[in-house]
Amino acid sequence: MAHTNEKAFFAWSGGKDSAMALYELQKIHSYEIWALLTTVTEGYDRISMHGVQRILLEQQAESLGLPLEKIYITKQASNNEYETKMKDKLMDYKSRGVSSVVFGDIFLEDLRKYREENLSKVGMKGIFPLWKRETTELAHTFIDLGFKAVITCVDSNVLDKRFVGRVYDEQFLQELPSGVDPCGENGEFHSFVYDGLIFKERIAFTMGDIVLRDNRFYFGDLIPV
């Protein structure tokens, strides 16, 4: 890549929107991704919100050929704790010439505003490669491109337990109740991408137990192979 490329950090969740955003960004060759940035919950040693084991996250980064930067937060972390740790990390990278952070958000205006306000405090900007893409079209594109993802978490208020551990494919999309966003943009479900165009090799795992947390979220444990 040419040295004129803008240096960016990638807010990486391990899920399909992250993978799709990275794919879109790599196509245009305007950015140099310095590292993937992921929040990991201490004690659980898993990706926060998605519940995926850290070792699988590390295998993902390795297969993508990108450095991984982890921010560790406590189990009941406040927004304040998260923001403080994130700010410290961003300041560190800003001093090395990184000016932007990439997100896989699609349409939640308040979330984008929140991210941009936090970034502006450290003099950085946000990049949103998937912004305002139609989510049904985006879901089908992800599948058509050959990406493979597994559902790791569902919100039991909108989806039942049987959706956990499923592969994110056309069948899955067809079975989603109406009102559930096909990309899970409202937090209806979370995923882990284990194969696709941007990966050097497939990440191997088997499906473990499914547990209910906070009386609301079903998490399916992915066991590294």
C-alpha positions in Angstrom: 0.0 0.0 0.0 1.1 3.5 -0.7 2.4 5.5 2.3 -0.1 8.3 1.5 -2.9 6.1 2.9 -4.8 7.3 5.9 -4.0 5.3 9.0 -7.1 3.8 10.7 -8.1 1.7 13.7 -10.9 -0.8 13.2 -13.5 -1.2 16.0 -13.8 -5.0 15.5 -16.6 -7.1 17.1 -15.8 -10.3 15.3 -19.2 -10.3 13.7 -20.6 -10.1 10.2 -21.0 -6.3 10.0 -17.4 -5.8 11.0 -16.3 -8.3 8.4 -18.4 -6.6 5.7 -17.1 -3.2 6.6 -13.5 -4.4 6.5 -14.2 -6.0 3.1 -15.6 -2.8 1.7 -12.7 -0.7 3.1 -10.1 -3.1 1.7 -11.6 -2.8 -1.8 -10.9 1.0 -2.0 -7.3 0.8 -0.8 -7.5 4.3 0.8 -6.9 3.3 4.4 -4.1 1.5 6.1 -5.7 -0.6 8.9 -3.2 -0.4 11.8 -5.0 -2.8 14.2 -8.4 -4.3 15.1 -9.7 -3.0 18.4 -11.9 -5.2 20.4 -13.4 -4.9 23.9 -12.9 -8.1 26.0 -14.7 -8.7 29.3 -12.4 -9.7 32.2 -13.2 -12.8 34.1 -15.2 -14.2 31.1 -12.2 -13.6 28.8 -14.7 -13.1 25.9 -15.6 -10.5 23.4 -18.0 -8.1 25.2 -21.6 -8.5 24.0 -20.8 -11.3 21.5 -19.6 -13.8 24.2 -16.9 -15.3 21.9 -13.8 -16.7 23.5 -10.6 -14.5 23.2 -8.7 -17.3 21.5 -11.1 -17.4 18.6 -10.9 -13.6 18.3 -7.1 -14.0 18.1 -7.4 -16.7 15.5 -9.6 -14.4 13.5 -7.1 -11.5 13.6 -4.3 -13.9 12.6 -6.3 -15.2 9.6 -7.1 -11.6 8.6 -3.4 -10.7 8.9 -4.0 -7.8 11.2 -2.7 -6.9 14.6 -5.2 -7.1 17.5 -5.5 -4.6 20.2 -7.7 -5.6 23.2 -9.3 -3.3 25.7 -10.2 -5.2 28.9 -13.3 -4.0 30.8 -14.8 -5.4 34.0 -18.0 -7.6 34.0 -20.4 -4.8 35.0 -18.4 -2.1 33.3 -20.0 1.4 33.3 -20.0 3.5 30.2 -17.5 5.7 31.9 -15.0 2.9 32.4 -15.4 1.9 28.8 -15.0 5.5 27.5 -11.9 6.1 29.7 -10.1 3.0 28.6 -11.1 3.6 24.9 -9.9 7.2 25.1 -6.5 6.1 26.5 -6.0 3.6 23.7 -7.1 6.1 21.0 -4.7 8.8 22.4 -1.9 6.2 22.3 -2.6 5.4 18.6 -3.2 9.0 17.7 0.3 9.8 18.8 1.5 7.3 16.2 -0.4 9.0 13.4 -3.7 7.1 13.4 -6.5 9.6 12.7 -9.7 7.5 12.1 -11.7 4.7 13.6 -13.8 2.4 11.4 -17.2 1.1 12.6 -19.6 -1.5 11.1 -22.7 0.5 12.1 -25.5 0.7 9.5 -28.4 2.9 10.6 -28.5 3.8 14.3 -28.1 7.6 14.3 -27.7 8.0 18.1 -25.0 5.4 18.2 -23.1 7.1 15.4 -23.5 10.4 17.1 -22.2 9.0 20.3 -19.1 7.5 18.6 -18.4 10.7 16.7 -18.6 12.8 19.8 -16.2 10.6 21.7 -13.8 10.6 18.8 -13.9 14.4 18.4 -12.8 14.7 22.0 -9.5 13.1 21.0 -9.3 14.8 17.6 -10.2 11.7 15.5 -12.9 10.9 13.1 -15.2 7.9 12.4 -15.5 6.0 9.1 -18.7 4.1 8.5 -18.4 2.0 5.3 -21.9 0.4 5.6 -23.8 3.5 6.6 -27.3 3.6 5.3 -27.0 0.4 3.3 -30.3 -1.4 3.0 -30.0 -4.2 5.5 -31.8 -6.9 3.6 -29.6 -6.3 0.6 -26.5 -6.2 2.8 -27.4 -9.5 4.4 -27.8 -11.2 1.1 -24.6 -9.7 -0.2 -22.7 -11.0 2.8 -24.0 -14.5 2.1 -23.5 -14.3 -1.7 -19.9 -13.2 -1.3 -19.3 -16.5 0.5 -18.8 -15.2 4.1 -19.6 -17.7 6.8 -20.9 -16.6 10.2 -22.5 -18.3 13.2 -25.0 -16.8 15.6 -23.5 -16.5 19.0 -26.1 -14.5 20.9 -29.8 -13.7 20.6 -32.1 -11.4 22.5 -34.8 -13.6 23.9 -37.3 -10.7 23.8 -37.4 -11.0 20.0 -35.8 -14.4 19.0 -36.0 -17.8 20.6 -33.2 -20.1 21.7 -33.2 -22.2 18.5 -31.6 -19.3 16.5 -28.4 -19.6 18.6 -25.6 -21.7 16.9 -27.2 -21.3 13.5 -25.2 -20.5 10.4 -26.1 -17.1 9.1 -27.6 -18.1 5.7 -30.6 -17.7 3.5 -32.6 -20.2 5.6 -31.8 -18.2 8.7 -33.0 -15.0 7.1 -36.2 -16.6 5.9 -37.0 -17.8 9.4 -36.5 -14.4 11.2 -39.8 -13.0 12.5 -41.0 -9.9 10.8 -39.7 -6.8 12.6 -36.3 -8.3 13.3 -33.6 -6.6 11.3 -31.8 -9.0 8.9 -28.5 -7.6 10.1 -29.5 -7.6 13.8 -28.8 -3.9 13.8 -31.0 -3.3 16.8 -29.1 -5.9 18.9 -31.5 -8.8 18.1 -28.6 -11.1 17.5 -24.8 -11.2 17.3 -22.5 -13.3 15.2 -19.0 -14.6 14.7 -17.5 -14.7 11.2 -15.3 -17.8 10.6 -14.6 -17.8 6.9 -14.7 -15.6 3.8 -12.8 -13.6 1.2 -10.8 -11.6 3.6 -9.6 -14.6 5.7 -6.5 -16.6 4.9 -8.0 -19.7 6.5 -11.2 -20.8 8.1 -11.5 -20.6 11.9 -12.4 -24.0 13.3 -14.8 -24.5 16.3 -17.5 -26.7 17.6 -20.7 -25.6 19.3 -20.8 -25.9 23.0 -23.5 -25.1 25.6 -26.2 -22.5 25.3 -26.7 -20.4 28.4 -29.2 -17.7 29.4 -27.7 -14.5 30.9 -29.4 -11.6 32.6 -32.7 -13.5 32.1 -32.6 -12.2 28.5 -29.7 -13.1 26.3 -29.0 -16.6 25.0 -25.3 -17.2 24.4 -24.0 -20.1 22.4 -20.4 -21.1 23.4 -18.0 -21.6 20.5 -15.3 -24.1 21.5 -12.0 -23.7 19.7 -10.8 -26.8 17.9 
